[in-house]
C-alpha cells in the first residue's frame, strides 16, 4: 500500500473531519439514509441530509459494510463504504489501491460468501461497483434529492403536466435517478409525500402509478402495504426529437 494510505488500512485516525463530526451522533441508519433498503415506517427527523458515515480505515469500511444487513449487494455496499472512507480522510484512492482495499474486505467476507465465490470475479465486480457508486455509505439519498429540487431545473418530462405536485414528483424522481446512477432508486410513499408536500399517501401512490402509465417511470419492484421495503423505479428520460 502506498504511503498515503498505509495509515488508514487498519489503524484509526484520531477524529473525523469537522463537517462530519457536526452531524455524527444525531442520526441512526434508516431507510432514507442508505438508499438500499427503504421503510415506509421511518420517522422523518432530519432537517439536513447526512453526508456520509464517518469511516477512518479500510478495515472499518470492510467491517461496516459486512455488518449492514439491509437489502443490497455486499460488494456494492463495500464500494459505497470505500467512498465514505475517501470522504472521511479527504483523499481519493488511486486505481492501483483498489485491489488492496478489496483484499481487506475479501479476508473478512470470505467465510460469509458462497463456497463457489471466486476472488478474481468479485474483485472485478467491486471495481465496477466502485466506479458506478454515486453516493457514499450513509448518504441520505432522499434528503439530498429533495434539497436539490430548490437548485436544479425540472426535467423535460415534467413539462407535460400542469399540476405543480406532479411536476415536483417527476423532478424528485429525476434527481433520485441521478443520485443512484445506473441502479434503480427507492422511493417510499412517505418520502414521496414529504418531497411534494402531499399528506395523503393514497394520492401519492396514484401519482406514481400515473407516471408509470405515462412512461416517465419504469417499476422494478412495487413495495407492499405495511412492508419494510419501498418501491423501486427507473426514471425513463425522453428521447430527443429526431
Secondary structure, DSSP 8 states (H G I E B T S, - for coil): --HHHHTTSSS--S---HHHHTTTTS----HHHHSSS--TT-----SS--------SHHHHHHHHHH--SSS-HHHHHHHHHHHHHHHHT----HHHHHHHHHHHHHHHGGGS-TT--HHHHHHHHHHHHHH--S-TT--HHHHHHHHTTTS---GGGGG---HHHHHHHHHHHHHHHHHTTS-EEE-HHHHHHHHT---HHHHHHHHHHHHHTTSEEEEE---TT-SS-EEEEE-------
